[in-house]
Amino acid sequence: MDVRKLVVGVSPTKKLYLEDPYLREAKAEVLVARKERKNVYIVLNRSIYHPKGGGQPTDLGFMRGEGFTVSLKKVMEVRGVLVHFGKLSGRLPERGEEVNCSLDWERRYLIMRLHTAGHILDHAIRESYGRVVDTLGANHGPPEAFTEYKAGPPDLEQIKFIAERANEVVRNGREVRFVYVTPEELPAKARGAPNLDRLPPAERYRLVVIEGINAIPCTGTHVMNTREVGFIELKGVEETERGFKLYYDVR
Ligand SMILES: [Zn+2]
């Protein structure tokens, strides 16, 4: 299935998770539904599901309607439209129908904690290296969370320092919020953010702000307070071609 064809002429999906990452259920209207063997591709007018991308793995959950249930396997974003792909039980939903969406909250909440931990680690890395270190990639969720940084790998002393500084931020219980800024405001408002010169052009940017720590352009889902992260455990460092991967977990 060419998902790009599915979204032709479809308006961008209203992304409910951007405004309220704690939203676990919502009703939505089916705009497109296309069957493929036992699976279905569904486009909705609005969605609580974060797609795979921006360092986050896909959200999972169930979409239910009169006579059908879809067990989500993957959510993709194509030109601002979210395409939900999953196993279909029952009949094929029709355009204009209402579905009840529910989120695999346990998985999502873990992703939220891991993603906020990732932003905290960006800060601790900056403190350790004495400069903002650009990132090359990340996966803030199952099966394994890591961020790849563009720098030489840290030694044992540095790793200890990074873990201490990061958990200090967690313990201090700093507020996490988001703001929208224009491209002109961005350089002054984004603080300690990696990859600023690689940002794609946009009319406005969403900044995830950890009070007093950093402000990073990000469309991910985060916890409201760093205390919710729990405890950041550094699991290991792996040298890569252009830098190193820092593996971590939260407890
Ligand atoms: Zn982020």
Residues whose N, C-alpha, C, O or C-beta is under 5 A from the ligand:
A	BS01	ZN	G54 C218 G220
